């Protein structure tokens, strides 16, 4: 079995927490032996238990998003390299990570008012508990936007939590790996982001 059982989680509450904290997912579909991948924000609807998203109408992946089609969304949480120097015992280098794969069935959302609602709900979620912007239903730009996006839900049929966090190590090393993951996440990516922005060519 891969990954090993101790690196798998069946705790849906933990998986939902990953989705909520890291909503920028990777949407994966296939058609006629061709794979389609798009990076988009995806939210979890507490009431329906479904994933909800929308995608640019010009995206070629739209052709795969038909009612009843299968899709997978990958949500990536924190990850980092764990040096053997971190541990209290002799170990080999490894990489720890928190990943969730949610697979299910596509349900298209076509009614304009329902499409608008997906935009409103997503904006409200992403703005958080102290929103600086509220997307109103009567915003005139909404009527134009609904023609440029395709909204859909995913009825989740398979939950996969892949949490590789040194669970196979002793309690001390398990805690040390956790501390290292937190430490590396706190380092931030300012220098990297500055480098990428400096090199971008705007056409």
N, C-alpha and C positions, 0 to 999 in steps of 0.2 A: 504494500500500500504506500502511495506517495502523495503528499509528504507523509512522514511517519505520524502515527496517531497523536503523539505528544506535541506535534506542530499543527494540529488541526483543532479548530474550535467549532462546536455546535451550538454555542451560546448566541442566539439571535439578538439578544439585547446588546451584546458587545459588538456584533457585526453592524447593527443599526447605528451604534455610536460612531463607528468608523465612517459610515456613509454620511452621517450628519456633520462630522468634524472635517471630513475631506470629501466634499461633494463633487469635486471636479473629476468625473469618472472617464473611463475609456469604454466607449460603446463598440462592441464587436458583433458583426453579423456576417453572413455569407450568402452567396447566390451564384449558382452555376460554377462552382469550384473557385470562385473569387472571394477573397476576404475583404471586408470593409471595416475601417477603424476610424472613429472620430472622438476627439476629446471635447467633452461638453459637461456643463454642470447638470447633475441629476439629483433630484430630491426624493426623499421617502415620505409618502403620504401615510400618516399615522392611522387615518380612518379606513382607507381602502387596503392598506398593507402593500401598496404597489409603488413602483418607481415611476416618476413622472419627469418628462423632459421635452424639449423641443429642439429642432435642428433646422438649419438653413435649408430652404426649399430647393436651392441649387446644388446642394450636396449630393453627389452620386449615390451615397448610402441610402438616400430616401427610397430608392427603388426596392430596397430589401425590407423596408419597414411596412410590411403589409399585415393586415389582421391575421393572426394565427402564426406568423413567422416567429422563429426563435432568435433570441438575442442574449448576449452576456454583457454585463457591465463590470468592469474592474475598478475597485476603489483602493487607492494606495495610501497607506498611512506612513508613519515614520519608518525609516530604515537606516542602517549604518554598518560600517565595517567594524568587526570586533577583533581587536588585536589580542593575541595570546597573553600579552603583557597585562591585560585587564584582569585576568583571572588569578585566583589564589593557588590554582593547581595547573599542572602542565596540560596545555590544550593546543589545538591547531587553529589557524586563522579561520574566520567564518564571517558570514553576513547575516545580520538579523533584520527582520522586517515584520510589518503588519499589513496584510493584504486581504481584501474580501472580493470574492467572485459571486455575483448574483446572476443567475440565468433564469429565463422565463419566456413568456409568450407576449408578443406585441399586440396592443390594442390601440388602433388609431383614434385620435381625437380630432374630429372634423368640424363640429359646430363652432362658428366664430366666437360665441360667448364663452364656450368652454375652453377654447384655445386661449382667449384672453385671461381666463381664470388661472391657467397654468402659468402664465407670465406673472400675474399678480402674486400668486402663491410662492413662486420661486423667488421673486424680488423680496417679498416679505421675509422669507426664510434667510436669504443671503444678507439682508440688511441687519438681521439680528434683533435683539431685544431693545436696542436703542437706535432705531432707524433714523438715518439722516435724509432718507428719501422714501416716499410712499407712492407706489404706482397706482394711480386711480383708474377705475373702470372706464370713466368718461374721458380719459386722456385722448385727445384727437389723434395722436400718433398711433394709438393702438389699432384703429380701424385700418390703417395702412400696413402696419406690421403683420397683421394676421395673414396677409397675402404672401408674405415672404418667409414664413416658417411653417414647419410641419410638427404638430404636437402628438405625443403618444404616451401611453402607459406601458409598463412591463409587469405582467402578473408573475410574481416570483414563484418558480417551481423548484429551484435548487439553491441552497445556501451553502457557501463554502468559506469558512474562515481559516486563513492560513497565517498563523501567528508563530513565527520562528523567533523565539525569545530566550534561547538557551535553557529550555525546560528540562533538557536531559542532563544538565549539570547539577552539582550539589547546591544546596540552598545559598551558600555564600557566593558562589560563582554566578548563580542565577540573579542574585541581587546586584552584583557588580556589573553584569551585562546590562541590567536595567538602568543603572546609574550612568553607564557609558552612552546608552541610547539617548537618555535625557540630555546629557552634556553636549553631545554632538548636535542635537536638534536645536539647542540654545545658541549655537555658534552663529546661526543665520547664514545668509547667502549674499550679503551686500556686495562684497568684492566680485563675486561671480556675476551677479545681475548687472553691475556697472560694466563689467567686461563685455557681456553680451550686448548691452545697449550701445556701447562704443563701436562695436563692430557691425551693427545692423546697417544694411543699405536699404534706404527707402526708395522704391522705384516709382 
